[in-house]
Amino acid sequence: MRSDLVLAVPFALESATRIPKIAERFGTFVSPIQLPAWITTALLVAGILAAVERALTLRRNKILDVETVWTAF
């Protein structure tokens, strides 16, 4: 499992449960992983730069491109 998912899933759950209608129905979730703002920002910038670099170089990766395999059929 990728380490970015370990950080992203709890953060996304916490963000989603802050929405009042979702909080009423399911309750709130507090992420067990609390990172300082500068680390969160650095990870966000690194992810954006990686996505731009991948798009500009048009690299192929079997694992990353597995979701596009179905279009070949």
N, C-alpha and C positions, 0 to 999 in steps of 0.2 A: 504494500500500500504506500502511496506517495505521502511524504510528510506534509505537503501543503494541504492535503485533505484533512489531516489531523488537526490543523489549525483552522481551516475554513469551515468545516461542518459545525463545530460548536459556536463559532462566531455567527454563522448564518442562522442557526437555531435561536440564538440569543436575540439577534436582530429581528427575526420573524415574530418571536413571542412578545416583542414590545408593541406590536400592533394591537390596539385595544380589543378588536373583535376576536382575534386569535387568543389573546391573553384570557378573555372571558371564558372561552370554550375549553382551552387546553391548559391554562395556567402559564406561568412564566418560567423561563429556563435561564440559569446563570451559568455561564461557561466556566469550567474548572481551570481554564487556561487564561490568565490575565497577563497580556504583554504590554509593555510601555508603548506609548503612542509612536515614538521614534522607530521602534522595531516594526510595528505594524506598517508604518509608512514606508520603511525600507523594503519590506517584503512585497508591498504593493507595487512599488517602483520597479523592483527586480522582476516581478511577474510581467509587468507591462513591457519592459525592455526585452524580456525573453520572447514574448509573443510577437513583438515588432521584428526582432531578429529572425525568428522562424519564418515570418511572413515574407521578409525581404530576401532571404536566401532560398526560400522554397524547398527546404529540406524535407525528405521523406523519412518517415519512421513507421515501421509496421505496427508497433504498439499504439502510437498516437493516432494513426490513421485508420484504426480498425473500424471506427464507426462509419467511415466512407466506403468500406468494402462492398456493402450491399448495393451501392449504385452501379457497380460493375456488372451486376447480373441482369 
